[in-house]
Amino acid sequence: MTLKSIRYESGKLEILDQLLLPSQSQYIEVKGVEDGWRAIHKMHVRGAPAIAIVGCLSLAVEIQPEVFTDKKTLRQEVEGKLNYLVSARPTAVNMKLAADELISLVNALDKDETVSAEQMKLKFLSAIETMLDKDIIDNRAIGDAGAKAILSHCPKDSMVRILTHCNTGSLATAGYGTALGVIRSLHSLKRLEHVYCTETRPYNQGARLTAYELVHDKIPATLVCDSMVSALMRARNITAVVVGADRVATNGDTANKIGTYQIAVVAKHHGVLFYVAAPFTSIDFSIPSGEHILIEERPEHEMSHVADHRIAATGISCWNPAFDVTPASLITGIITEKGVFGPGELMQHHKNSSDFLHS
Ligand SMILES: CSC[C@@H](O)[C@@H](O)C(=O)COP(=O)(O)O
């Protein structure tokens, strides 16, 4: 079994085909932006950080062999292609933020007269290549901060029971994972008694992918149906819920996999801690609240069928939003690589770091 979702070396990109997991581990080559867009749209690769990294790397492999004699052509090409990649899936903000950052970089390099077209290309490629390492470093910091935050609520040396939803692990990121990274950190501290993962209907990221990662790492784990969460909280004394995020708004409202919102409501009812684990690349400070998040609706087929087998009555229509928004008021804390924030503290942190940058 392999857990490396993205294999990259200069000029060559391969992704583990997540449509085939867990029965087959097969890599597919992404030769350029068209392949990258399709892999994201069709969910051969998924998970907010992995989408951004694969999107940007697909552009890197495309432009790597190209020779640019003028900087304007390079700038226009990468700008157009990055905007195209952003359109592959609308809810996760990571690809959009990465595109904005890379477009600012090429604009600055274009204006810098000391930089040639070839140097501009190399600097652009190196900015993309650093995303892989940075994501893993950030995930480890998230894992450690999240484990510490959860354990701060528990008696010394006691064991914890965690519930998670969707897949936020090595398959959804460059490695280690966000919410699953917190679970990995608790496990390495020997403080994790058990983890429960939901199936995550309709696409079954929990049953197919999270379960696969937990079995791989030999983490004590049990799979539950999405509809069992209330019963689980009553019966199994869950310490905390930890989930990932596709987009966190400035006020802490969080878009994540469909079903997250109802788990948060149930957690509130049972007095269970509810944490969101996400890197700053998932925080969208351009929107004040979750009302501004566009929710992707996926094809009916993903709901009416399991693999290619139809399970829903023929003729019934399906509503298939891929994400929902959990209000900040239901969230205990947002675990990031820079520490754990109360949902209302994100704005202040952002303001302080912008003040620092501009002082
Ligand atoms: C670290 S991944 C965080 C989120 O992207 C994850 O929880 C999620 O909702 C993934 O949705 P998906 O539709 O599988 O891309």
The ligand as an SDF file (V2000), in Angstrom:
LIG
                    3D

 15 14  0  0  0  0  0  0  0  0999 V2000
   -6.8510   18.4060    3.9960 C   0  0  0  0  0  0  0  0  0  0  0  0
   -8.2030   18.1640    3.0190 S   0  0  0  0  0  0  0  0  0  0  0  0
   -9.4940   19.2060    3.6660 C   0  0  0  0  0  0  0  0  0  0  0  0
  -10.7260   19.1700    2.8520 C   0  0  0  0  0  0  0  0  0  0  0  0
  -10.4020   19.4380    1.5220 O   0  0  0  0  0  0  0  0  0  0  0  0
  -11.4500   17.8230    2.9790 C   0  0  0  0  0  0  0  0  0  0  0  0
  -11.9670   17.7000    4.2690 O   0  0  0  0  0  0  0  0  0  0  0  0
  -12.5580   17.7740    1.9750 C   0  0  0  0  0  0  0  0  0  0  0  0
  -13.6460   18.2780    2.1870 O   0  0  0  0  0  0  0  0  0  0  0  0
  -12.2080   17.1520    0.6750 C   0  0  0  0  0  0  0  0  0  0  0  0
  -13.2680   17.1840   -0.2420 O   0  0  0  0  0  0  0  0  0  0  0  0
  -13.0740   16.5240   -1.6630 P   0  0  0  0  0  0  0  0  0  0  0  0
  -14.4070   16.7150   -2.3240 O   0  0  0  0  0  0  0  0  0  0  0  0
  -12.7280   15.0920   -1.4230 O   0  0  0  0  0  0  0  0  0  0  0  0
  -11.9700   17.2790   -2.3590 O   0  0  0  0  0  0  0  0  0  0  0  0
  1  2  1  0
  2  3  1  0
  3  4  1  0
  4  5  1  0
  4  6  1  0
  6  7  1  0
  6  8  1  0
  8  9  2  0
  8 10  1  0
 10 11  1  0
 11 12  1  0
 12 13  2  0
 12 14  1  0
 12 15  1  0
M  END
$$$$
